[in-house]
Each structure stands twice: as C-alpha cells, then as structure tokens.
Amino acid sequence: MPLQRYLPLCALILLSLTLSTTTAQAQANQRVFGAGGLMLDNRTTPIRTITLTAPLSLTTTYTLQLPTVPPPGPTSTLTSDGEGNMFWSSGIASLPSLPAGNIWVGNNSNVATPYAPTVAGAIMTLDGSNRPAWSTALPPATTISASQITTGTIQPGVTINVGNGGTIISTGGNITANNLTGAGSNKYAGVVAIPMNALGLNIPFTNLASGAAIQFNINDPNIPGIIGFMDNMTVGGGFHITFSAAYPTTTGTLTYIVVNP
C-alpha cells in the first residue's frame, strides 16, 4: 500500500487517542455551572477548584450582595448582615449592627445571636446550664458585697429581701439605721411572753458582747406593779431577768433591746 495511504490512518488513530484522553480528564474534573452550583478552577495543572453550591432544600429565597469596594487590607473578612448585604471587616471578623439594648450571646451552634433585654431593672445571671439569663433577683447561694449593690442611699420604696438562711454580715464596719426590724428569738431585740407564776426569764442572745447595754420593760394591762431586774449577763449567751415576786397573770410581756459597744 502506498505511504500516503498510511498517513491519514495514523493521524486518525492519534486524534482518537487525544479525544479519549481529553474526555477522561474532563470526566475526572467535571465542571458545575448553573442549577445547583458554580465551580471555579485555578487554570493550571494540577487543577484545584472552588465550588459554590446551593442546598437542596431552602427555607426562603435570598440574595447575597457583594461589597462594591475591594478588601481594605491584607487580612480581611467578608461578613453578611441579616439582609444578605456583605461587607469587609479588617482582621478578625466583626459583628453586624446590633438592635438597641441587645447584647451578643452565643447560641447552641456557637453563633453570636442578639439577646434582647426584658424588664427595667433586670440583672444578668447564669442559669443551671451556665447560659446568660435575665433575672429580677440574685440567685440562691450568691455572695455579693454591699458596694456592688449601692454606694449611696437606698431610695424610699426599695426593698432588699433576705430569705430564710440568708445573712447580711458587717465584717468590721458599722451598720447605722433607724426603724430597724428583724427582732425575735435570740436577736438583739424582742418581746417575750411572761408565764404565770414565773420568778424570772432567761433571754438567749449569742451575739451579746462584753459591756453591752441592756434595756427592758415589763408590760401588763392587768397589773402595773411588778418589778424586774437583771441579775446575770453571759457574754455570747444572753441575760437573765428576775421578778420581785411570782408573776400573777398570763397577760404580761417583757420587751428588751441590747446595744453592743
């Protein structure tokens, strides 16, 4: 067979091999464009790609608007607000604008989320899961100094409630007050009923200090003449009142107040 007949055949075989190789490479590096996604490559070998895809299920239709200006520096972050408008932030990603009065709180997905205030005067506490929570009262077992509550005068109408087991302690300072309440058993002041035929009363007060001044009165609408006197005082224990005679009624009371030095 003449040589010129072999040349077209060789060219055809070479073209066939080239097309096969190209087809295999295209299948291994398929491009995506249009519905579902967009793929961009680095235009060199080995091929590296960036693919933008849309999820199969969308809850709404939205638009991502790219900024009109280039990045402001070598390290910039592209951030989107709630409307899909994107803008550049220098360095570490910053957060978009925040509604008035809100604060940022990380949600269960570790994403900063606006946290709205509740009522005037509410304070920020931690709930049982160590998550921020608004509250109008301090949580139980909370220790707080008076300087964190106020440094001036508590205004009329403000109430500080101390529940059962709660204590307000002065460690070396002075508590000065009028209309002081909270008297009762084993307190600095109180009213004790006098049993009939009693010769005296023992008043316990574990905070009684040496040199304390004790004032007491016997009140009874039925007998005005019974007299009592203090005959014993025990530091850290209390004091004892003795009557001039066996108490003759069940309507008497003894009122006392203790002033420690």
Secondary structure, 3 states (H helix, E strand, C coil): CCHHHHHHHHHHHHHHHHHHHHHHHHHHCCCCEECCEEEEECCCCCCCEEEEECCCCCCCCCCCECCCCCCCCCCEEEEECCCCEEEEEECCCCCCCCCCCCEEEECCCCCEEEECCCCCCCEEEECCCCCEEEECCCCCCCCCCHHHCCCCCCCCCCCCCCCCCCCCCCCCCCCCCCCCCCCCCCCCEEEEECCCCCCEEEEECCCCCCCCEEEEEEECCCCCCCCEEEEEEECCCEEEEEECCCCCCCCCEEEEEEECC
